[in-house]
């Protein structure tokens, strides 16, 4: 499956909105099976666009958690600590 640059940008934006691939296929008028196969293939630009959108969303949410934690939110502080722990565990596994 090949998408234009405009379609890849739209895909990334929809993934940022945490939309499911099946819904993205409907919105962009794409074959759902082909879109899913392309999104699962690391060498495909569709995969990269979908992952970028998801990760941008994740980063935005995590930034809000860190900001809330810094402002004194106890639940956010717990989440931030958990995120820091996961971050460190990833580094520890790579060494």
N, C-alpha and C positions, 0 to 999 in steps of 0.2 A: 504494500500500500504506500503510495506516495501522496503527500499533501503539500499544498502550496505553503509559502511562508506565512501568508495570512491565516490559513487554516491551522497551521502549527501554533501561531500566536493565540488564536481563539481556543485551541485545545489547552494550551498552557493556562490561559485565564480561567477556563472552566474547571480545570484540575485544581487551580488555586482556590476556587470556590468550593472545593471538596465534593464536586459532582462525580457520581459514579460513571464509569466508562459507558455503560449501557445508555445512560441519559445523554452523555456527550455525543454518542453516535446519533441519537435522535435529533439533537439540536443542530449538529453539523451535517445531518443527512448523509451519514456514512454507514457502511455495513458493520454491524456490531461485532461479528466474528472476526472480520479482517482487522478492525480497530484493536480488538483485544489481543490478537496475535502480534500485531505490530508493537503494541505497548509492552508486550512481554519480551520483545527482542532487543537486547541492549545495543545492538548495532543500528537500530532503526531511529531516525529522527523523531518519530512519534513517541518512542520510549523516552527519549531525552526531554521532549517538551512536556510530557505527562509527569515525569519525575520532577522536573524543574518547578512546575506548578504546585505539585504536592509539597515539595520542600520549601518553597517560598511561603506557603500557607503555614507550614509547621514553624518556620522561623518567626513569622509574624505572631503566632500564638505564643511561642516560647518567649519572645521579647516582651509581650504583655504580661506574662507570668513573672518574669524577672522584675519588671517595673512595679508590679503590684507587690511583690515580695519586698522590694526596697522601700516601698511606702508603708510596710508594716503588716500586710495581710498574712495572717498565720497560715491559711490554706495554701496561698501562693508560695510562702516560704517553704512549706513541705514539698510542693511540686518542684520548686527550683532546686532544692537539695537533691531530690530524686533525679532530676535532669543532670545535675553536676556529677552525681554518682555514676549514672549511665555513661556519661562522657569519659570519666576517668577509667571505668571498667573497659571501655573500648580501647583506650590507650594501653592499658595493662595487658590486654589480650594480644596486642601487636608487638609487645616487647618480649 
